[in-house]
Amino acid sequence: MHHSRLRRLAQRLRTMPPVRALSGIGRMPACLYRWAAARHRTALSQVLRGLCFGAGSSTCGLLLFWLQHRN
């Protein structure tokens, strides 16, 4: 198919205005920065999901530890 998702992404990246590298972070290729900026909401939702899984797992672990060691 000539209108693939990858081709459309490449076309969109070519038509975007140039992005300057952020100071303090170092030089990041503009296309990589644009790709990350376009998907920040997805990345943040994955971070939140990971935090929730971690909090739930640690809570269950502490609860089980407490149940096993109480007299």
C-alpha positions as CSV (number, residue, x, y, z in Angstrom):
1,M,0.0,0.0,0.0
2,H,1.5,3.3,-1.0
3,H,0.0,5.3,1.9
4,S,1.5,3.4,4.7
5,R,1.7,4.8,8.2
6,L,5.5,5.0,8.1
7,R,5.4,6.9,4.8
8,R,2.9,9.4,6.2
9,L,5.0,9.9,9.3
10,A,8.1,10.6,7.2
11,Q,6.1,13.0,5.1
12,R,4.9,14.8,8.2
13,L,8.3,15.0,9.7
14,R,9.7,16.5,6.5
15,T,7.1,19.3,6.5
16,M,7.5,20.3,10.1
17,P,9.6,23.4,11.0
18,P,13.1,22.8,12.3
19,V,13.6,22.3,16.0
20,R,16.6,23.7,17.9
21,A,18.3,21.4,20.4
22,L,17.4,22.0,24.0
23,S,20.2,23.5,26.1
24,G,21.4,21.3,28.9
25,I,20.2,18.0,27.4
26,G,22.7,17.9,24.6
27,R,22.1,17.6,20.9
28,M,19.3,15.4,19.9
29,P,18.4,14.9,16.3
30,A,15.4,17.0,15.4
31,C,13.4,14.1,13.9
32,L,13.9,12.1,17.2
33,Y,12.7,15.1,19.2
34,R,9.7,15.6,17.0
35,W,8.8,11.9,17.3
36,A,9.0,12.0,21.1
37,A,7.1,15.3,21.3
38,A,4.3,13.9,19.2
39,R,3.9,10.9,21.5
40,H,4.4,12.5,24.9
41,R,0.8,11.7,26.0
42,T,1.3,8.0,25.2
43,A,4.6,8.0,27.1
44,L,3.1,9.7,30.1
45,S,0.3,7.2,30.2
46,Q,2.8,4.4,30.2
47,V,4.7,6.0,33.0
48,L,1.6,6.4,35.1
49,R,0.6,2.8,34.3
50,G,4.0,1.6,35.5
51,L,3.8,3.6,38.7
52,C,0.4,2.2,39.5
53,F,1.5,-1.4,38.9
54,G,4.6,-0.7,41.1
55,A,2.5,0.8,43.9
56,G,0.0,-2.0,43.8
57,S,2.7,-4.7,43.8
58,S,4.6,-3.1,46.7
59,T,1.3,-2.7,48.7
60,C,0.4,-6.4,48.2
61,G,4.0,-7.4,49.1
62,L,3.9,-5.4,52.3
63,L,0.5,-6.7,53.2
64,L,1.5,-10.3,52.7
65,F,4.8,-9.7,54.7
66,W,2.8,-8.2,57.6
67,L,0.2,-11.1,57.5
68,Q,3.0,-13.7,57.6
69,H,4.9,-12.1,60.5
70,R,2.2,-11.0,62.8
71,N,1.5,-13.2,65.9
